[in-house]
């Protein structure tokens, strides 16, 4: 399957990296981005590994997986030939619908 990071997904990764760099130290942002991208690259090998992100609204194609070593969910959508990375959000952020991604 082909892997695509949406514009919103790219923006979320960049904004989280900037936040970590500005509020902690610059290397932390780079490490975060490296771990996020490593987790994203593993998704196509087993797309069903992530859990359903919104089971209460019956959207099984939208899933989420927790990034290794960081408390960030990676939200993605499984299509026939493509996996779209939709967003990256801290696990403490309450996300009830896909619109909030």
The 8 nearest C-alpha neighbors of each residue, nearest first, counted from 0:
[[1, 80, 81, 43, 2, 82, 79, 44],
 [0, 2, 81, 82, 80, 3, 43, 83],
 [1, 3, 82, 81, 83, 0, 4, 43],
 [4, 2, 83, 84, 82, 5, 1, 81],
 [3, 5, 84, 83, 8, 9, 6, 85],
 [4, 6, 8, 7, 85, 84, 3, 9],
 [7, 5, 9, 8, 10, 4, 85, 11],
 [6, 8, 10, 5, 9, 11, 86, 85],
 [7, 9, 86, 85, 5, 11, 6, 10],
 [8, 10, 6, 12, 7, 11, 13, 5],
 [9, 11, 7, 13, 8, 12, 14, 6],
 [12, 10, 14, 8, 13, 9, 87, 15],
 [11, 13, 9, 15, 10, 14, 16, 87],
 [12, 14, 16, 10, 11, 15, 17, 9],
 [15, 13, 17, 11, 16, 12, 10, 18],
 [16, 14, 18, 12, 17, 13, 11, 19],
 [15, 17, 28, 13, 19, 14, 18, 12],
 [18, 16, 20, 14, 15, 19, 21, 13],
 [17, 19, 15, 21, 16, 20, 22, 14],
 [20, 18, 28, 16, 22, 17, 23, 21],
 [19, 21, 25, 24, 28, 17, 18, 23],
 [22, 20, 18, 19, 23, 17, 24, 25],
 [23, 21, 19, 20, 18, 24, 17, 25],
 [24, 22, 19, 20, 21, 27, 25, 18],
 [23, 25, 20, 27, 26, 21, 22, 19],
 [26, 24, 20, 27, 28, 29, 23, 21],
 [27, 25, 29, 28, 24, 30, 20, 31],
 [26, 28, 30, 25, 29, 24, 31, 20],
 [29, 27, 16, 20, 31, 19, 26, 30],
 [28, 30, 32, 26, 31, 27, 33, 16],
 [31, 29, 33, 27, 28, 32, 34, 26],
 [30, 32, 28, 34, 29, 33, 27, 35],
 [31, 33, 35, 29, 34, 30, 36, 28],
 [32, 34, 30, 36, 31, 35, 37, 29],
 [35, 33, 37, 31, 32, 36, 38, 30],
 [34, 36, 32, 38, 37, 33, 66, 31],
 [35, 37, 39, 33, 38, 34, 32, 40],
 [38, 36, 34, 40, 39, 35, 33, 41],
 [39, 37, 35, 41, 36, 40, 66, 34],
 [38, 40, 36, 41, 42, 37, 35, 73],
 [39, 41, 37, 38, 42, 36, 43, 2],
 [42, 40, 38, 39, 43, 44, 37, 45],
 [41, 43, 46, 39, 44, 45, 40, 38],
 [44, 42, 46, 45, 41, 0, 40, 2],
 [45, 43, 42, 41, 46, 0, 40, 48],
 [44, 46, 43, 47, 48, 42, 41, 49],
 [47, 45, 42, 43, 48, 44, 49, 77],
 [48, 46, 49, 45, 50, 62, 42, 77],
 [49, 47, 46, 45, 50, 64, 42, 62],
 [50, 48, 64, 63, 47, 62, 51, 46],
 [49, 51, 62, 63, 52, 48, 64, 47],
 [50, 52, 62, 59, 53, 54, 61, 63],
 [51, 53, 62, 63, 61, 50, 54, 74],
 [52, 54, 55, 51, 56, 58, 57, 96],
 [55, 53, 57, 56, 51, 58, 52, 59],
 [54, 56, 53, 57, 58, 52, 95, 96],
 [57, 55, 54, 53, 58, 96, 59, 95],
 [56, 58, 54, 55, 59, 53, 60, 51],
 [57, 59, 60, 53, 56, 61, 54, 51],
 [60, 58, 61, 51, 57, 54, 62, 53],
 [59, 61, 77, 76, 58, 62, 78, 51],
 [62, 60, 76, 59, 75, 52, 58, 51],
 [63, 61, 51, 52, 75, 50, 49, 74],
 [64, 62, 74, 49, 73, 52, 50, 72],
 [63, 65, 49, 73, 72, 66, 50, 74],
 [64, 66, 72, 71, 73, 67, 63, 70],
 [65, 67, 69, 71, 38, 35, 72, 68],
 [66, 68, 69, 65, 34, 38, 35, 70],
 [69, 67, 66, 70, 34, 31, 65, 71],
 [70, 68, 67, 71, 66, 31, 65, 34],
 [69, 71, 90, 89, 66, 72, 65, 68],
 [72, 70, 89, 90, 88, 69, 66, 65],
 [73, 71, 65, 88, 64, 87, 90, 63],
 [72, 74, 87, 64, 63, 86, 65, 71],
 [75, 73, 63, 86, 85, 62, 84, 87],
 [74, 76, 84, 85, 83, 62, 61, 63],
 [75, 77, 61, 83, 60, 82, 62, 78],
 [78, 76, 82, 60, 81, 61, 83, 75],
 [77, 79, 81, 80, 82, 76, 60, 83],
 [80, 78, 81, 77, 0, 82, 1, 76],
 [81, 79, 0, 78, 1, 82, 77, 2],
 [82, 80, 1, 78, 0, 2, 79, 83],
 [81, 83, 77, 2, 76, 78, 1, 3],
 [84, 82, 3, 76, 75, 4, 85, 2],
 [83, 85, 75, 4, 5, 8, 86, 74],
 [86, 84, 8, 75, 74, 5, 83, 7],
 [85, 87, 8, 74, 100, 84, 73, 11],
 [86, 88, 73, 72, 11, 74, 12, 8],
 [89, 87, 72, 71, 90, 86, 73, 92],
 [90, 88, 71, 91, 92, 70, 72, 87],
 [89, 91, 71, 92, 70, 72, 88, 93],
 [92, 90, 89, 93, 70, 88, 71, 94],
 [93, 91, 90, 89, 94, 88, 71, 72],
 [92, 94, 91, 95, 90, 99, 89, 88],
 [93, 95, 99, 96, 92, 100, 97, 98],
 [96, 94, 93, 99, 97, 53, 98, 52],
 [97, 95, 98, 99, 94, 53, 100, 56],
 [96, 98, 99, 100, 95, 94, 53, 61],
 [99, 97, 96, 100, 95, 94, 85, 86],
 [100, 98, 97, 96, 94, 95, 93, 86],
 [99, 97, 98, 86, 94, 85, 96, 88]]
